[in-house]
Amino acid sequence: MASLGRGSTLQHLPRCQGMGLAKIMAEVMVNRMPDKLEWLKNQADAMTECGDPTGALQLLYDSSKQFREDAQYIFALGRQYALLCDIEESKKYVKRAIKMDSSLKAEFLDDPVFDAVWDSF
């Protein structure tokens, strides 16, 4: 089952094929609504699922001017670093995001992507 991890699933399609469609849809929505962080995160998730986690990180970085003060954006960077197994960079961003918005701590603890980051503390 392919999943965006943000509430949308494409169960009837093979993993990357479904995510490829999700990636295209997210890209269209990012272009239509560039001020919506959720679509950017969806596009980064789809890129990662289709084997381009480094490209997903670059996509997030390319939006840094627009979202740099958004705790969810900082958290998404930390999550992407965790997916790339860069634990130290992930910790840096996750700590910063949680300082900005303490409610992100629950998301950090619940997301298995962060297991190695949690273990490193």
N, C-alpha and C positions, 0 to 999 in steps of 0.2 A: 504494500500500500504506500503510495506517495503522499506526502503531507507537507504543507507549507509551515506547519508548526504554529500558525496563528489563526486557527479555526477553519481553514479551507482544506478539504481533502479531495483527491482525484483517484478514488479507489479502483476504478475500472481500467485505468491505463498503466502500462509499465512505468516503473519509477521515474526515470529521467524523461521519458516522453511526456508524462503528465506534468512534471516539473518544468519541462521546456515550454509547454503551453502556459503554465502559470508564470514563468519568467517573461514570456511575451506580453501577457496580460498586465503584469506588474509594470513592465517597461512602458506600455501604452499609458497606464494610469499615472505613472511618475511624470510622463511628459504632459499629460492633461492637468495634473494637480501637483506641481513640483513642491508645493508647500506642505504636503502630507507625508510625514515621516513613515507612517505605516506602510505605504506602498513601496518606499525605498527599502525598508526592512524586508518586505515580501520579495522584492526583486533580488536582494542580496541572498536571502535564504534559497531561492530557486537556483541562483547561480552556483551556490555551494553544493546543493543537491545534484546538480548536473556536472560536478567535477571542476568548478572554477572558484575555489575559495579565495584564492589570491585576487582574482578579478572582483569578487564580491567585496573584499576589503578595500580595494581601490575605488570601487563604486561609492562606498560609504565615505571614504576620504574626500572624494570629489565634491561631496555635499557639506564639507566641514564649515564653510563660511555661513551657510544657511542655518545649520542646526547646532553649531558648536556649543551653545549654551543650553541645549536640551538634554536632560538627564537620560531620557530614553535613547537618544542618539549615542551618547557616551557609552551607555550600557551595551548597545548594539555593536559598537567597536570592540568592547571587551569580549563580547560573545564571539565575534568573528576571530579575534586573536586566540580564544580558547579552541575554536574549531581548527585553527592552524597549529595547535599545540605550542603556542608561544605563551607559556604560563605567566611569565613575568610581566609582559605587556598587558595580558588580560587582567591580571591583578591590579595593575596601575589604573586601567580604565574603569574596572568594576568598583574599586574603592572610591574613585572620583564620582561615579554615577550615584552610588549609595549615599555619599555625603550630600549630594545635591537633592536626592529624593530617597528617603529611608524606606519607602514602600518597595523599592527595587530589591531589597534584601531577601524578601520572600521569593521573588522570581529567581534570584540567584541560587537560593537553596533548593528550589524545586526543579531547576533545569539541569538534566544530566550532562549537558555540554560542559558545565562548570565543575564536574566532579574532581578533575585533576587540579583545578585552581583551588577549590576548597581544601583538598588534601595538602596543598603546599603551604597553607597558613600555619 
